[in-house]
């Protein structure tokens, strides 16, 4: 025989209801925590329960909190609160709502990251490879970066030709930025921008780096097809700003400009033409203190390295080039290279200017009787190195 006993259903709950039935307010909905610089932003929605009058956001295991008054409307209301003065760390936030009687909701939790000095010190600036300033147009060339660092781009702050401060944002996927109205002689500052994560409300900037672009000395009439100021048949005299001495005009008063090979730069002797002794073709440009490279690209040549004859590409301080026999010893010479058939077709001559000055750039050559010599030049260019 089995014997059983029972009690009334409510008897087991009496001990839990002695203080009255518990009333909960509606909890926050769609909670989001956005990271920031020594701060976070907490957002959420009040979807129901018109009795809510307060919302509290807790952190540090409930030891710290902020209280936000809530004025409910008939629709959906929004929680948006900034919590400042937080140390760099990862935080867990608990959000609860309250009504006027002190009844509270169940807690809703969210995780947020706070970034600060430690993160700031880990950032590095995007490399600036070159600044090419021609007149008032500046071209800034930039290097690549690790995209996982959170880098989003860079900011250039510069002075325009109207003496106004201008700002340009350069996206991380752009490697060249042209500034058409840069004030020559001025500086610009360059910072790199980071978002530590996709929720961040703050953008971090690296310490600005200042650059003073050096104006590029621009050579005129410096590439195929070269222009001639006068011609006679195949030969001519190069047009300004080139300056040609009489020695290179060895084709009945013409020389240096050659109609063959697409109107090329060529001092040629032999094959029935007179020799060229101490021939010079050059032009004069202004240069600011900096390190430069003269880049000369040739088509072909047959010059050799014999001491009493040959040819040089060169740069000299002042208005004019030294004589052939003094090229390697003249104090005004800033740089030179011997033109040789065994060399590459591209000549790079590095030189430094220590103070604002005029420089002369060109070719000096001696091509005696009995030697057929030429050097077909495609282009000349000066490049600012730093």
Residue, then its C-alpha position, 0 to 999 in steps of 0.5 A: x500500500x502506498x501513502x502520500x501527502x500533499x500541500x497547497x501549491x502556493x505554500x511552497x512560494x510563500x517564503x519568496x513572496x513575503x515582501x510582496x511580488x517582485x516587479x522588474x522594469x523593462x531591460x535595455x535593448x540593442x546594447x552597443x559599447x563603442x571604443x574610444x580614447x580614454x572613454x567609451x560610448x554606450x548606446x541602447x534602445x528603450x523599446x517598452x515599459x513607459x515607467x522607466x525613469x533612470x538608466x545606470x551603467x556599471x563597470x569595475x564590478x559595479x564599483x563605478x557607475x553613471x546615472x542617466x535620467x530617462x524621459x520616456x515617450x510613446x515610441x522607442x527612445x535612445x540611450x546614448x552616454x559617454x563615459x570619460x576618464x577611463x584608463x586604457x583597458x578592456x571593460x565589462x559594462x552592465x546596464x540596468x533600468x529603474x522606475x520611480x519606485x526603485x524597481x530595476x531591470x535585469x542586467x544587460x552586459x557589453x564589452x568595450x575597449x579603451x585606448x590610451x597612451x600605450x596604444x598612441x605610442x605604438x603608432x608610426x607615421x606613413x613613409x613619405x618617399x618624396x616631395x616633388x615641387x615644380x612651381x606651386x604644384x607639389x606631388x607627395x609620394x607615399x609608402x605602404x603600411x600594414x593595414x592590420x594596424x588600423x591605419x585609415x589614411x594621412x592628413x596634410x596641413x599646408x599653406x596655399x597660395x592665398x596664405x590660408x591653411x588647407x587640409x587634405x585627407x589622403x586615404x591609405x589606398x592612395x600613394x600619390x597626392x598632388x597639391x596644385x596650390x602649394x605656397x613655395x618656400x613654406x612647410x607642410x605637416x604630415x600626420x597618419x590617422x588610425x582607428x584602433x577598431x571598427x567601433x572606435x569613436x575617436x581617431x588617433x593621430x601620429x605626431x605631425x612631421x614637418x616637411x619643407x619641399x625643395x623646389x625642383x630646378x626645371x630644365x627646359x627643352x630637355x627631352x626628345x623632340x628637342x627644339x632648335x632655334x635654327x637649322x640647316x639640313x640635318x643639323x641645328x642649334x638647340x633652342x633656349x634655355x640651352x647655351x651652345x659655344x662656337x666649338x659645337x657648331x662644327x657643321x657650317x655654323x650648326x651643331x648640337x641639335x640633330x634631326x636624326x633619331x627624332x630631333x635628338x641632342x647630339x654633339x657629333x664630329x668626324x665623318x667629314x665634319x670638323x673636330x670639336x675642341x672644348x665644346x660646351x652646351x649647358x643651361x643655367x637654373x636656380x637651386x636651393x640647398x639640397x641634395x639632387x641627382x642629374x639624370x641623363x638618358x642617352x640612346x647611344x655613344x662611342x666615347x672612350x676614356x682617353x685622357x686628351x679627348x672624350x666627354x662629360x655630363x656635369x654640374x657646376x656652380x655659377x653661370x657656365x661650365x669649366x673647360x674640358x681639361x679642368x672638369x675633374x679639378x675645378x672647384x666650382x664643379x658639383x658633380x660629373x661623369x665621364x661619357x663612355x660607350x661601355x656605361x649604362x644608357x642612364x647616367x645618375x650624378x648626385x650633387x649637393x648645393x649648400x646655399x641658394x645659387x645658380x647651377x649650370x648643367x650640360x655637356x663638355x667635350x673634346x673630339x679631335x681630328x681623326x676621331x668619329x664621335x657622337x653621343x645621342x641624348x634622349x633627356x635631361x632631368x634634375x631630381x630632388x633627393x632630399 
